[in-house]
Amino acid sequence: DLNLLVVFEAVVAEASVSRAARRLHLSQPALSHSLARLREAFGDPILVRRGRGMEPTPVALAALPEVRSLLAQVG
């Protein structure tokens, strides 16, 4: 699902569900649902809590360039 890749890029780039939801003009529950689907597909949490914020996992950071490349090709 291409929309999930858009959500993935926003969540990893923003390192925040709330900021990614605002960026994509989605409700936070809708984005959280998409994030849950991404976590299942990747077998990875994508974002983890670090102190008071969130941080992308190594798996998410490694996948980010390829996801951006795919999005650029279809965009």
Predicted model as a PDB file, atoms N, CA, C, CB and O in Angstrom, pLDDT in the B-factor column:
MODEL        1                                                                  
ATOM      1  N   ASP A   1       0.852  -1.183   0.000  1.00 83.00           N  
ATOM      2  CA  ASP A   1       0.000   0.000   0.000  1.00 83.00           C  
ATOM      3  C   ASP A   1       0.896   1.244   0.000  1.00 83.00           C  
ATOM      4  CB  ASP A   1      -0.969  -0.001   1.236  1.00 83.00           C  
ATOM      5  O   ASP A   1       1.647   1.485   0.945  1.00 83.00           O  
ATOM      6  N   LEU A   2       0.802   2.006  -1.050  1.00 91.00           N  
ATOM      7  CA  LEU A   2       1.639   3.200  -1.201  1.00 91.00           C  
ATOM      8  C   LEU A   2       1.396   4.208  -0.085  1.00 91.00           C  
ATOM      9  CB  LEU A   2       1.379   3.856  -2.551  1.00 91.00           C  
ATOM     10  O   LEU A   2       2.327   4.888   0.348  1.00 91.00           O  
ATOM     11  N   ASN A   3       0.160   4.310   0.383  1.00 94.00           N  
ATOM     12  CA  ASN A   3      -0.133   5.246   1.469  1.00 94.00           C  
ATOM     13  C   ASN A   3       0.640   4.903   2.735  1.00 94.00           C  
ATOM     14  CB  ASN A   3      -1.625   5.257   1.765  1.00 94.00           C  
ATOM     15  O   ASN A   3       1.026   5.798   3.487  1.00 94.00           O  
ATOM     16  N   LEU A   4       0.868   3.626   2.974  1.00 96.00           N  
ATOM     17  CA  LEU A   4       1.653   3.230   4.145  1.00 96.00           C  
ATOM     18  C   LEU A   4       3.097   3.697   4.018  1.00 96.00           C  
ATOM     19  CB  LEU A   4       1.606   1.710   4.333  1.00 96.00           C  
ATOM     20  O   LEU A   4       3.726   4.042   5.018  1.00 96.00           O  
ATOM     21  N   LEU A   5       3.625   3.710   2.804  1.00 96.00           N  
ATOM     22  CA  LEU A   5       4.992   4.204   2.619  1.00 96.00           C  
ATOM     23  C   LEU A   5       5.063   5.702   2.889  1.00 96.00           C  
ATOM     24  CB  LEU A   5       5.491   3.897   1.196  1.00 96.00           C  
ATOM     25  O   LEU A   5       6.059   6.191   3.423  1.00 96.00           O  
ATOM     26  N   VAL A   6       4.021   6.425   2.525  1.00 97.00           N  
ATOM     27  CA  VAL A   6       3.959   7.867   2.816  1.00 97.00           C  
ATOM     28  C   VAL A   6       3.932   8.076   4.335  1.00 97.00           C  
ATOM     29  CB  VAL A   6       2.698   8.523   2.144  1.00 97.00           C  
ATOM     30  O   VAL A   6       4.619   8.951   4.861  1.00 97.00           O  
ATOM     31  N   VAL A   7       3.141   7.271   5.022  1.00 97.00           N  
ATOM     32  CA  VAL A   7       3.081   7.360   6.482  1.00 97.00           C  
ATOM     33  C   VAL A   7       4.430   6.996   7.089  1.00 97.00           C  
ATOM     34  CB  VAL A   7       1.976   6.438   7.041  1.00 97.00           C  
ATOM     35  O   VAL A   7       4.906   7.668   8.004  1.00 97.00           O  
ATOM     36  N   PHE A   8       5.045   5.936   6.580  1.00 97.00           N  
ATOM     37  CA  PHE A   8       6.358   5.518   7.089  1.00 97.00           C  
ATOM     38  C   PHE A   8       7.361   6.668   6.979  1.00 97.00           C  
ATOM     39  CB  PHE A   8       6.877   4.278   6.315  1.00 97.00           C  
ATOM     40  O   PHE A   8       8.050   6.985   7.948  1.00 97.00           O  
ATOM     41  N   GLU A   9       7.443   7.285   5.816  1.00 97.00           N  
ATOM     42  CA  GLU A   9       8.405   8.373   5.605  1.00 97.00           C  
ATOM     43  C   GLU A   9       8.135   9.519   6.569  1.00 97.00           C  
ATOM     44  CB  GLU A   9       8.345   8.879   4.150  1.00 97.00           C  
ATOM     45  O   GLU A   9       9.072  10.066   7.149  1.00 97.00           O  
ATOM     46  N   ALA A  10       6.885   9.888   6.748  1.00 97.00           N  
ATOM     47  CA  ALA A  10       6.550  11.005   7.636  1.00 97.00           C  
ATOM     48  C   ALA A  10       6.859  10.679   9.091  1.00 97.00           C  
ATOM     49  CB  ALA A  10       5.077  11.372   7.491  1.00 97.00           C  
ATOM     50  O   ALA A  10       7.416  11.511   9.807  1.00 97.00           O  
ATOM     51  N   VAL A  11       6.507   9.490   9.529  1.00 97.00           N  
ATOM     52  CA  VAL A  11       6.737   9.103  10.920  1.00 97.00           C  
ATOM     53  C   VAL A  11       8.227   9.056  11.229  1.00 97.00           C  
ATOM     54  CB  VAL A  11       6.093   7.740  11.213  1.00 97.00           C  
ATOM     55  O   VAL A  11       8.662   9.553  12.268  1.00 97.00           O  
ATOM     56  N   VAL A  12       9.005   8.468  10.343  1.00 97.00           N  
ATOM     57  CA  VAL A  12      10.447   8.362  10.585  1.00 97.00           C  
ATOM     58  C   VAL A  12      11.100   9.743  10.498  1.00 97.00           C  
ATOM     59  CB  VAL A  12      11.103   7.389   9.569  1.00 97.00           C  
ATOM     60  O   VAL A  12      11.951  10.072  11.324  1.00 97.00           O  
ATOM     61  N   ALA A  13      10.717  10.547   9.517  1.00 96.00           N  
ATOM     62  CA  ALA A  13      11.306  11.876   9.366  1.00 96.00           C  
ATOM     63  C   ALA A  13      10.959  12.782  10.540  1.00 96.00           C  
ATOM     64  CB  ALA A  13      10.839  12.514   8.066  1.00 96.00           C  
ATOM     65  O   ALA A  13      11.807  13.539  11.014  1.00 96.00           O  
ATOM     66  N   GLU A  14       9.723  12.708  11.008  1.00 95.00           N  
ATOM     67  CA  GLU A  14       9.270  13.575  12.095  1.00 95.00           C  
ATOM     68  C   GLU A  14       9.611  13.011  13.468  1.00 95.00           C  
ATOM     69  CB  GLU A  14       7.777  13.793  11.994  1.00 95.00           C  
ATOM     70  O   GLU A  14       9.680  13.758  14.445  1.00 95.00           O  
ATOM     71  N   ALA A  15       9.824  11.705  13.551  1.00 95.00           N  
ATOM     72  CA  ALA A  15      10.056  11.016  14.831  1.00 95.00           C  
ATOM     73  C   ALA A  15       8.951  11.353  15.828  1.00 95.00           C  
ATOM     74  CB  ALA A  15      11.438  11.401  15.416  1.00 95.00           C  
ATOM     75  O   ALA A  15       9.195  11.489  17.027  1.00 95.00           O  
ATOM     76  N   SER A  16       7.732  11.486  15.305  1.00 94.00           N  
ATOM     77  CA  SER A  16       6.583  11.835  16.137  1.00 94.00           C  
ATOM     78  C   SER A  16       5.304  11.465  15.404  1.00 94.00           C  
ATOM     79  CB  SER A  16       6.591  13.343  16.497  1.00 94.00           C  
ATOM     80  O   SER A  16       5.118  11.829  14.243  1.00 94.00           O  
ATOM     81  N   VAL A  17       4.429  10.744  16.081  1.00 93.00           N  
ATOM     82  CA  VAL A  17       3.146  10.387  15.489  1.00 93.00           C  
ATOM     83  C   VAL A  17       2.297  11.649  15.308  1.00 93.00           C  
ATOM     84  CB  VAL A  17       2.402   9.345  16.370  1.00 93.00           C  
ATOM     85  O   VAL A  17       1.659  11.826  14.270  1.00 93.00           O  
ATOM     86  N   SER A  18       2.292  12.511  16.306  1.00 94.00           N  
ATOM     87  CA  SER A  18       1.482  13.737  16.234  1.00 94.00           C  
ATOM     88  C   SER A  18       1.930  14.648  15.100  1.00 94.00           C  
ATOM     89  CB  SER A  18       1.551  14.494  17.557  1.00 94.00           C  
ATOM     90  O   SER A  18       1.100  15.126  14.326  1.00 94.00           O  
ATOM     91  N   ARG A  19       3.226  14.891  14.993  1.00 95.00           N  
ATOM     92  CA  ARG A  19       3.727  15.765  13.923  1.00 95.00           C  
ATOM     93  C   ARG A  19       3.500  15.142  12.548  1.00 95.00           C  
ATOM     94  CB  ARG A  19       5.223  16.056  14.126  1.00 95.00           C  
ATOM     95  O   ARG A  19       3.160  15.842  11.594  1.00 95.00           O  
ATOM     96  N   ALA A  20       3.688  13.827  12.447  1.00 96.00           N  
ATOM     97  CA  ALA A  20       3.448  13.154  11.162  1.00 96.00           C  
ATOM     98  C   ALA A  20       1.969  13.251  10.788  1.00 96.00           C  
ATOM     99  CB  ALA A  20       3.892  11.665  11.228  1.00 96.00           C  
ATOM    100  O   ALA A  20       1.643  13.466   9.621  1.00 96.00           O  
ATOM    101  N   ALA A  21       1.080  13.097  11.754  1.00 97.00           N  
ATOM    102  CA  ALA A  21      -0.355  13.205  11.478  1.00 97.00           C  
ATOM    103  C   ALA A  21      -0.699  14.606  10.975  1.00 97.00           C  
ATOM    104  CB  ALA A  21      -1.178  12.874  12.743  1.00 97.00           C  
ATOM    105  O   ALA A  21      -1.440  14.753  10.003  1.00 97.00           O  
ATOM    106  N   ARG A  22      -0.164  15.631  11.633  1.00 97.00           N  
ATOM    107  CA  ARG A  22      -0.410  17.010  11.179  1.00 97.00           C  
ATOM    108  C   ARG A  22       0.139  17.218   9.778  1.00 97.00           C  
ATOM    109  CB  ARG A  22       0.225  18.028  12.149  1.00 97.00           C  
ATOM    110  O   ARG A  22      -0.532  17.802   8.927  1.00 97.00           O  
ATOM    111  N   ARG A  23       1.358  16.742   9.531  1.00 97.00           N  
ATOM    112  CA  ARG A  23       1.994  16.896   8.219  1.00 97.00           C  
ATOM    113  C   ARG A  23       1.158  16.264   7.106  1.00 97.00           C  
ATOM    114  CB  ARG A  23       3.391  16.273   8.235  1.00 97.00           C  
ATOM    115  O   ARG A  23       1.070  16.806   6.004  1.00 97.00           O  
ATOM    116  N   LEU A  24       0.544  15.116   7.401  1.00 98.00           N  
ATOM    117  CA  LEU A  24      -0.222  14.380   6.388  1.00 98.00           C  
ATOM    118  C   LEU A  24      -1.716  14.720   6.421  1.00 98.00           C  
ATOM    119  CB  LEU A  24      -0.037  12.881   6.589  1.00 98.00           C  
ATOM    120  O   LEU A  24      -2.499  14.168   5.648  1.00 98.00           O  
ATOM    121  N   HIS A  25      -2.103  15.623   7.310  1.00 98.00           N  
ATOM    122  CA  HIS A  25      -3.513  16.015   7.452  1.00 98.00           C  
ATOM    123  C   HIS A  25      -4.386  14.813   7.786  1.00 98.00           C  
ATOM    124  CB  HIS A  25      -4.019  16.686   6.164  1.00 98.00           C  
ATOM    125  O   HIS A  25      -5.458  14.626   7.212  1.00 98.00           O  
ATOM    126  N   LEU A  26      -3.906  14.002   8.725  1.00 97.00           N  
ATOM    127  CA  LEU A  26      -4.634  12.832   9.207  1.00 97.00           C  
ATOM    128  C   LEU A  26      -4.910  13.001  10.693  1.00 97.00           C  
ATOM    129  CB  LEU A  26      -3.838  11.523   8.937  1.00 97.00           C  
ATOM    130  O   LEU A  26      -4.217  13.755  11.376  1.00 97.00           O  
ATOM    131  N   SER A  27      -5.915  12.304  11.191  1.00 97.00           N  
ATOM    132  CA  SER A  27      -6.120  12.294  12.637  1.00 97.00           C  
ATOM    133  C   SER A  27      -5.027  11.423  13.264  1.00 97.00           C  
ATOM    134  CB  SER A  27      -7.557  11.764  13.008  1.00 97.00           C  
ATOM    135  O   SER A  27      -4.460  10.545  12.613  1.00 97.00           O  
ATOM    136  N   GLN A  28      -4.749  11.686  14.532  1.00 95.00           N  
ATOM    137  CA  GLN A  28      -3.732  10.883  15.200  1.00 95.00           C  
ATOM    138  C   GLN A  28      -4.155   9.414  15.283  1.00 95.00           C  
ATOM    139  CB  GLN A  28      -3.459  11.435  16.604  1.00 95.00           C  
ATOM    140  O   GLN A  28      -3.309   8.541  15.091  1.00 95.00           O  
ATOM    141  N   PRO A  29      -5.431   9.099  15.561  1.00 96.00           N  
ATOM    142  CA  PRO A  29      -5.832   7.678  15.556  1.00 96.00           C  
ATOM    143  C   PRO A  29      -5.647   7.011  14.189  1.00 96.00           C  
ATOM    144  CB  PRO A  29      -7.291   7.550  15.984  1.00 96.00           C  
ATOM    145  O   PRO A  29      -5.245   5.850  14.119  1.00 96.00           O  
ATOM    146  N   ALA A  30      -5.932   7.724  13.121  1.00 97.00           N  
ATOM    147  CA  ALA A  30      -5.764   7.144  11.776  1.00 97.00           C  
ATOM    148  C   ALA A  30      -4.285   6.860  11.513  1.00 97.00           C  
ATOM    149  CB  ALA A  30      -6.334   8.101  10.683  1.00 97.00           C  
ATOM    150  O   ALA A  30      -3.934   5.814  10.968  1.00 97.00           O  
ATOM    151  N   LEU A  31      -3.431   7.792  11.899  1.00 96.00           N  
ATOM    152  CA  LEU A  31      -2.003   7.576  11.686  1.00 96.00           C  
ATOM    153  C   LEU A  31      -1.497   6.439  12.580  1.00 96.00           C  
ATOM    154  CB  LEU A  31      -1.212   8.875  11.965  1.00 96.00           C  
ATOM    155  O   LEU A  31      -0.672   5.633  12.150  1.00 96.00           O  
ATOM    156  N   SER A  32      -1.978   6.375  13.798  1.00 95.00           N  
ATOM    157  CA  SER A  32      -1.577   5.294  14.700  1.00 95.00           C  
ATOM    158  C   SER A  32      -1.987   3.931  14.145  1.00 95.00           C  
ATOM    159  CB  SER A  32      -2.194   5.502  16.089  1.00 95.00           C  
ATOM    160  O   SER A  32      -1.246   2.956  14.275  1.00 95.00           O  
ATOM    161  N   HIS A  33      -3.152   3.864  13.534  1.00 97.00           N  
ATOM    162  CA  HIS A  33      -3.597   2.608  12.907  1.00 97.00           C  
ATOM    163  C   HIS A  33      -2.649   2.215  11.768  1.00 97.00           C  
ATOM    164  CB  HIS A  33      -5.052   2.749  12.371  1.00 97.00           C  
ATOM    165  O   HIS A  33      -2.271   1.050  11.644  1.00 97.00           O  
ATOM    166  N   SER A  34      -2.270   3.191  10.941  1.00 97.00           N  
ATOM    167  CA  SER A  34      -1.325   2.919   9.850  1.00 97.00           C  
ATOM    168  C   SER A  34       0.027   2.499  10.400  1.00 97.00           C  
ATOM    169  CB  SER A  34      -1.165   4.154   8.950  1.00 97.00           C  
ATOM    170  O   SER A  34       0.673   1.606   9.853  1.00 97.00           O  
ATOM    171  N   LEU A  35       0.457   3.140  11.482  1.00 96.00           N  
ATOM    172  CA  LEU A  35       1.729   2.779  12.102  1.00 96.00           C  
ATOM    173  C   LEU A  35       1.687   1.343  12.614  1.00 96.00           C  
ATOM    174  CB  LEU A  35       2.064   3.745  13.252  1.00 96.00           C  
ATOM    175  O   LEU A  35       2.672   0.615  12.498  1.00 96.00           O  
ATOM    176  N   ALA A  36       0.569   0.937  13.171  1.00 97.00           N  
ATOM    177  CA  ALA A  36       0.431  -0.452  13.637  1.00 97.00           C  
ATOM    178  C   ALA A  36       0.575  -1.421  12.470  1.00 97.00           C  
ATOM    179  CB  ALA A  36      -0.932  -0.664  14.339  1.00 97.00           C  
ATOM    180  O   ALA A  36       1.220  -2.461  12.606  1.00 97.00           O  
ATOM    181  N   ARG A  37      -0.017  -1.092  11.327  1.00 97.00           N  
ATOM    182  CA  ARG A  37       0.115  -1.943  10.138  1.00 97.00           C  
ATOM    183  C   ARG A  37       1.571  -1.980   9.666  1.00 97.00           C  
ATOM    184  CB  ARG A  37      -0.805  -1.434   8.999  1.00 97.00           C  
ATOM    185  O   ARG A  37       2.071  -3.033   9.271  1.00 97.00           O  
ATOM    186  N   LEU A  38       2.244  -0.833   9.709  1.00 97.00           N  
ATOM    187  CA  LEU A  38       3.658  -0.785   9.320  1.00 97.00           C  
ATOM    188  C   LEU A  38       4.514  -1.630  10.253  1.00 97.00           C  
ATOM    189  CB  LEU A  38       4.165   0.663   9.316  1.00 97.00           C  
ATOM    190  O   LEU A  38       5.401  -2.359   9.809  1.00 97.00           O  
ATOM    191  N   ARG A  39       4.240  -1.527  11.547  1.00 97.00           N  
ATOM    192  CA  ARG A  39       5.008  -2.309  12.523  1.00 97.00           C  
ATOM    193  C   ARG A  39       4.857  -3.801  12.259  1.00 97.00           C  
ATOM    194  CB  ARG A  39       4.558  -1.979  13.956  1.00 97.00           C  
ATOM    195  O   ARG A  39       5.820  -4.560  12.361  1.00 97.00           O  
ATOM    196  N   GLU A  40       3.648  -4.209  11.923  1.00 97.00           N  
ATOM    197  CA  GLU A  40       3.418  -5.626  11.619  1.00 97.00           C  
ATOM    198  C   GLU A  40       4.147  -6.023  10.337  1.00 97.00           C  
ATOM    199  CB  GLU A  40       1.906  -5.915  11.485  1.00 97.00           C  
ATOM    200  O   GLU A  40       4.771  -7.083  10.281  1.00 97.00           O  
ATOM    201  N   ALA A  41       4.073  -5.190   9.322  1.00 95.00           N  
ATOM    202  CA  ALA A  41       4.713  -5.500   8.037  1.00 95.00           C  
ATOM    203  C   ALA A  41       6.233  -5.554   8.159  1.00 95.00           C  
ATOM    204  CB  ALA A  41       4.316  -4.464   6.985  1.00 95.00           C  
ATOM    205  O   ALA A  41       6.876  -6.424   7.573  1.00 95.00           O  
ATOM    206  N   PHE A  42       6.801  -4.630   8.915  1.00 95.00           N  
ATOM    207  CA  PHE A  42       8.254  -4.578   9.077  1.00 95.00           C  
ATOM    208  C   PHE A  42       8.756  -5.534  10.148  1.00 95.00           C  
ATOM    209  CB  PHE A  42       8.685  -3.173   9.414  1.00 95.00           C  
ATOM    210  O   PHE A  42       9.940  -5.873  10.165  1.00 95.00           O  
ATOM    211  N   GLY A  43       7.881  -5.972  11.039  1.00 97.00           N  
ATOM    212  CA  GLY A  43       8.327  -6.782  12.168  1.00 97.00           C  
ATOM    213  C   GLY A  43       9.237  -5.985  13.073  1.00 97.00           C  
ATOM    214  O   GLY A  43      10.182  -6.519  13.654  1.00 97.00           O  
ATOM    215  N   ASP A  44       8.939  -4.682  13.189  1.00 98.00           N  
ATOM    216  CA  ASP A  44       9.801  -3.746  13.919  1.00 98.00           C  
ATOM    217  C   ASP A  44       8.915  -2.635  14.483  1.00 98.00           C  
ATOM    218  CB  ASP A  44      10.935  -3.156  12.988  1.00 98.00           C  
ATOM    219  O   ASP A  44       7.907  -2.288  13.867  1.00 98.00           O  
ATOM    220  N   PRO A  45       9.264  -2.076  15.629  1.00 97.00           N  
ATOM    221  CA  PRO A  45       8.436  -1.011  16.196  1.00 97.00           C  
ATOM    222  C   PRO A  45       8.484   0.325  15.434  1.00 97.00           C  
ATOM    223  CB  PRO A  45       8.853  -0.776  17.605  1.00 97.00           C  
ATOM    224  O   PRO A  45       7.649   1.190  15.695  1.00 97.00           O  
ATOM    225  N   ILE A  46       9.408   0.518  14.525  1.00 97.00           N  
ATOM    226  CA  ILE A  46       9.583   1.733  13.714  1.00 97.00           C  
ATOM    227  C   ILE A  46      10.042   2.919  14.566  1.00 97.00           C  
ATOM    228  CB  ILE A  46       8.271   2.085  12.998  1.00 97.00           C  
ATOM    229  O   ILE A  46      11.066   3.534  14.268  1.00 97.00           O  
ATOM    230  N   LEU A  47       9.293   3.241  15.622  1.00 96.00           N  
ATOM    231  CA  LEU A  47       9.671   4.303  16.558  1.00 96.00           C  
ATOM    232  C   LEU A  47       9.703   3.722  17.964  1.00 96.00           C  
ATOM    233  CB  LEU A  47       8.683   5.511  16.477  1.00 96.00           C  
ATOM    234  O   LEU A  47       8.863   2.899  18.327  1.00 96.00           O  
ATOM    235  N   VAL A  48      10.681   4.160  18.751  1.00 95.00           N  
ATOM    236  CA  VAL A  48      10.763   3.750  20.156  1.00 95.00           C  
ATOM    237  C   VAL A  48      10.949   4.988  21.013  1.00 95.00           C  
ATOM    238  CB  VAL A  48      11.927   2.737  20.387  1.00 95.00           C  
ATOM    239  O   VAL A  48      11.538   5.978  20.581  1.00 95.00           O  
ATOM    240  N   ARG A  49      10.438   4.918  22.233  1.00 92.00           N  
ATOM    241  CA  ARG A  49      10.557   6.046  23.146  1.00 92.00           C  
ATOM    242  C   ARG A  49      11.998   6.183  23.628  1.00 92.00           C  
ATOM    243  CB  ARG A  49       9.602   5.879  24.341  1.00 92.00           C  
ATOM    244  O   ARG A  49      12.623   5.203  24.033  1.00 92.00           O  
ATOM    245  N   ARG A  50      12.513   7.400  23.580  1.00 92.00           N  
ATOM    246  CA  ARG A  50      13.845   7.725  24.100  1.00 92.00           C  
ATOM    247  C   ARG A  50      13.698   8.983  24.931  1.00 92.00           C  
ATOM    248  CB  ARG A  50      14.906   7.919  22.941  1.00 92.00           C  
ATOM    249  O   ARG A  50      13.478  10.075  24.405  1.00 92.00           O  
ATOM    250  N   GLY A  51      13.822   8.813  26.237  1.00 89.00           N  
ATOM    251  CA  GLY A  51      13.633   9.960  27.118  1.00 89.00           C  
ATOM    252  C   GLY A  51      12.210  10.465  26.992  1.00 89.00           C  
ATOM    253  O   GLY A  51      11.257   9.713  27.194  1.00 89.00           O  
ATOM    254  N   ARG A  52      12.067  11.734  26.657  1.00 87.00           N  
ATOM    255  CA  ARG A  52      10.734  12.328  26.524  1.00 87.00           C  
ATOM    256  C   ARG A  52      10.232  12.324  25.086  1.00 87.00           C  
ATOM    257  CB  ARG A  52      10.745  13.745  27.050  1.00 87.00           C  
ATOM    258  O   ARG A  52       9.114  12.765  24.820  1.00 87.00           O  
ATOM    259  N   GLY A  53      11.045  11.831  24.156  1.00 87.00           N  
ATOM    260  CA  GLY A  53      10.659  11.842  22.749  1.00 87.00           C  
ATOM    261  C   GLY A  53      10.659  10.449  22.150  1.00 87.00           C  
ATOM    262  O   GLY A  53      10.730   9.442  22.854  1.00 87.00           O  
ATOM    263  N   MET A  54      10.576  10.422  20.827  1.00 93.00           N  
ATOM    264  CA  MET A  54      10.586   9.170  20.084  1.00 93.00           C  
ATOM    265  C   MET A  54      11.792   9.189  19.146  1.00 93.00           C  
ATOM    266  CB  MET A  54       9.247   8.966  19.289  1.00 93.00           C  
ATOM    267  O   MET A  54      12.282  10.247  18.754  1.00 93.00           O  
ATOM    268  N   GLU A  55      12.250   7.998  18.803  1.00 96.00           N  
ATOM    269  CA  GLU A  55      13.409   7.865  17.924  1.00 96.00           C  
ATOM    270  C   GLU A  55      13.167   6.710  16.962  1.00 96.00           C  
ATOM    271  CB  GLU A  55      14.716   7.641  18.744  1.00 96.00           C  
ATOM    272  O   GLU A  55      12.684   5.656  17.374  1.00 96.00           O  
ATOM    273  N   PRO A  56      13.498   6.895  15.677  1.00 96.00           N  
ATOM    274  CA  PRO A  56      13.367   5.780  14.728  1.00 96.00           C  
ATOM    275  C   PRO A  56      14.324   4.647  15.086  1.00 96.00           C  
ATOM    276  CB  PRO A  56      13.635   6.261  13.288  1.00 96.00           C  
ATOM    277  O   PRO A  56      15.429   4.886  15.573  1.00 96.00           O  
ATOM    278  N   THR A  57      13.896   3.433  14.845  1.00 97.00           N  
ATOM    279  CA  THR A  57      14.750   2.275  15.088  1.00 97.00           C  
ATOM    280  C   THR A  57      15.807   2.173  13.981  1.00 97.00           C  
ATOM    281  CB  THR A  57      13.903   0.973  15.161  1.00 97.00           C  
ATOM    282  O   THR A  57      15.652   2.794  12.930  1.00 97.00           O  
ATOM    283  N   PRO A  58      16.864   1.409  14.198  1.00 97.00           N  
ATOM    284  CA  PRO A  58      17.847   1.188  13.135  1.00 97.00           C  
ATOM    285  C   PRO A  58      17.230   0.597  11.867  1.00 97.00           C  
ATOM    286  CB  PRO A  58      18.943   0.273  13.633  1.00 97.00           C  
ATOM    287  O   PRO A  58      17.642   0.941  10.760  1.00 97.00           O  
ATOM    288  N   VAL A  59      16.251  -0.283  12.021  1.00 97.00           N  
ATOM    289  CA  VAL A  59      15.576  -0.870  10.852  1.00 97.00           C  
ATOM    290  C   VAL A  59      14.869   0.226  10.065  1.00 97.00           C  
ATOM    291  CB  VAL A  59      14.559  -1.969  11.287  1.00 97.00           C  
ATOM    292  O   VAL A  59      14.961   0.264   8.838  1.00 97.00           O  
ATOM    293  N   ALA A  60      14.164   1.119  10.757  1.00 97.00           N  
ATOM    294  CA  ALA A  60      13.447   2.212  10.090  1.00 97.00           C  
ATOM    295  C   ALA A  60      14.419   3.149   9.381  1.00 97.00           C  
ATOM    296  CB  ALA A  60      12.601   3.000  11.106  1.00 97.00           C  
ATOM    297  O   ALA A  60      14.180   3.556   8.244  1.00 97.00           O  
ATOM    298  N   LEU A  61      15.503   3.485  10.048  1.00 97.00           N  
ATOM    299  CA  LEU A  61      16.491   4.381   9.431  1.00 97.00           C  
ATOM    300  C   LEU A  61      17.135   3.740   8.209  1.00 97.00           C  
ATOM    301  CB  LEU A  61      17.572   4.764  10.447  1.00 97.00           C  
ATOM    302  O   LEU A  61      17.422   4.426   7.227  1.00 97.00           O  
ATOM    303  N   ALA A  62      17.363   2.437   8.262  1.00 97.00           N  
ATOM    304  CA  ALA A  62      17.961   1.747   7.123  1.00 97.00           C  
ATOM    305  C   ALA A  62      16.999   1.694   5.936  1.00 97.00           C  
ATOM    306  CB  ALA A  62      18.380   0.331   7.523  1.00 97.00           C  
ATOM    307  O   ALA A  62      17.431   1.757   4.785  1.00 97.00           O  
ATOM    308  N   ALA A  63      15.699   1.579   6.211  1.00 97.00           N  
ATOM    309  CA  ALA A  63      14.704   1.484   5.137  1.00 97.00           C  
ATOM    310  C   ALA A  63      14.338   2.851   4.553  1.00 97.00           C  
ATOM    311  CB  ALA A  63      13.450   0.800   5.653  1.00 97.00           C  
ATOM    312  O   ALA A  63      13.840   2.928   3.430  1.00 97.00           O  
ATOM    313  N   LEU A  64      14.578   3.920   5.300  1.00 97.00           N  
ATOM    314  CA  LEU A  64      14.142   5.254   4.881  1.00 97.00           C  
ATOM    315  C   LEU A  64      14.643   5.667   3.493  1.00 97.00           C  
ATOM    316  CB  LEU A  64      14.602   6.264   5.887  1.00 97.00           C  
ATOM    317  O   LEU A  64      13.832   6.145   2.699  1.00 97.00           O  
ATOM    318  N   PRO A  65      15.916   5.516   3.153  1.00 98.00           N  
ATOM    319  CA  PRO A  65      16.357   5.928   1.812  1.00 98.00           C  
ATOM    320  C   PRO A  65      15.637   5.177   0.685  1.00 98.00           C  
ATOM    321  CB  PRO A  65      17.855   5.716   1.679  1.00 98.00           C  
ATOM    322  O   PRO A  65      15.294   5.775  -0.335  1.00 98.00           O  
ATOM    323  N   GLU A  66      15.410   3.892   0.862  1.00 97.00           N  
ATOM    324  CA  GLU A  66      14.722   3.118  -0.171  1.00 97.00           C  
ATOM    325  C   GLU A  66      13.260   3.549  -0.289  1.00 97.00           C  
ATOM    326  CB  GLU A  66      14.810   1.610   0.139  1.00 97.00           C  
ATOM    327  O   GLU A  66      12.730   3.652  -1.396  1.00 97.00           O  
ATOM    328  N   VAL A  67      12.613   3.799   0.838  1.00 97.00           N  
ATOM    329  CA  VAL A  67      11.224   4.257   0.814  1.00 97.00           C  
ATOM    330  C   VAL A  67      11.137   5.610   0.114  1.00 97.00           C  
ATOM    331  CB  VAL A  67      10.649   4.352   2.250  1.00 97.00           C  
ATOM    332  O   VAL A  67      10.252   5.832  -0.713  1.00 97.00           O  
ATOM    333  N   ARG A  68      12.053   6.508   0.446  1.00 97.00           N  
ATOM    334  CA  ARG A  68      12.056   7.824  -0.220  1.00 97.00           C  
ATOM    335  C   ARG A  68      12.285   7.688  -1.719  1.00 97.00           C  
ATOM    336  CB  ARG A  68      13.135   8.731   0.389  1.00 97.00           C  
ATOM    337  O   ARG A  68      11.674   8.406  -2.510  1.00 97.00           O  
ATOM    338  N   SER A  69      13.151   6.782  -2.105  1.00 97.00           N  
ATOM    339  CA  SER A  69      13.413   6.547  -3.525  1.00 97.00           C  
ATOM    340  C   SER A  69      12.152   6.033  -4.238  1.00 97.00           C  
ATOM    341  CB  SER A  69      14.572   5.539  -3.694  1.00 97.00           C  
ATOM    342  O   SER A  69      11.811   6.503  -5.324  1.00 97.00           O  
ATOM    343  N   LEU A  70      11.478   5.085  -3.628  1.00 96.00           N  
ATOM    344  CA  LEU A  70      10.232   4.567  -4.199  1.00 96.00           C  
ATOM    345  C   LEU A  70       9.178   5.659  -4.336  1.00 96.00           C  
ATOM    346  CB  LEU A  70       9.688   3.433  -3.337  1.00 96.00           C  
ATOM    347  O   LEU A  70       8.505   5.756  -5.362  1.00 96.00           O  
ATOM    348  N   LEU A  71       9.038   6.485  -3.294  1.00 96.00           N  
ATOM    349  CA  LEU A  71       8.059   7.567  -3.341  1.00 96.00           C  
ATOM    350  C   LEU A  71       8.407   8.593  -4.412  1.00 96.00           C  
ATOM    351  CB  LEU A  71       7.963   8.247  -1.984  1.00 96.00           C  
ATOM    352  O   LEU A  71       7.516   9.140  -5.061  1.00 96.00           O  
ATOM    353  N   ALA A  72       9.689   8.854  -4.599  1.00 97.00           N  
ATOM    354  CA  ALA A  72      10.114   9.806  -5.645  1.00 97.00           C  
ATOM    355  C   ALA A  72       9.803   9.258  -7.027  1.00 97.00           C  
ATOM    356  CB  ALA A  72      11.625  10.112  -5.529  1.00 97.00           C  
ATOM    357  O   ALA A  72       9.456  10.020  -7.929  1.00 97.00           O  
ATOM    358  N   GLN A  73       9.919   7.960  -7.205  1.00 95.00           N  
ATOM    359  CA  GLN A  73       9.651   7.344  -8.495  1.00 95.00           C  
ATOM    360  C   GLN A  73       8.176   7.406  -8.872  1.00 95.00           C  
ATOM    361  CB  GLN A  73      10.114   5.909  -8.484  1.00 95.00           C  
ATOM    362  O   GLN A  73       7.840   7.564 -10.046  1.00 95.00           O  
ATOM    363  N   VAL A  74       7.301   7.283  -7.890  1.00 93.00           N  
ATOM    364  CA  VAL A  74       5.867   7.312  -8.190  1.00 93.00           C  
ATOM    365  C   VAL A  74       5.274   8.711  -8.092  1.00 93.00           C  
ATOM    366  CB  VAL A  74       5.125   6.387  -7.254  1.00 93.00           C  
ATOM    367  O   VAL A  74       4.175   8.965  -8.584  1.00 93.00           O  
ATOM    368  N   GLY A  75       6.014   9.620  -7.451  1.00 77.00           N  
ATOM    369  CA  GLY A  75       5.512  10.984  -7.236  1.00 77.00           C  
ATOM    370  C   GLY A  75       5.724  11.808  -8.414  1.00 77.00           C  
ATOM    371  O   GLY A  75       5.365  12.986  -8.416  1.00 77.00           O  
TER     372      GLY A  75                                                      
ENDMDL                                                                          
END                                                                             
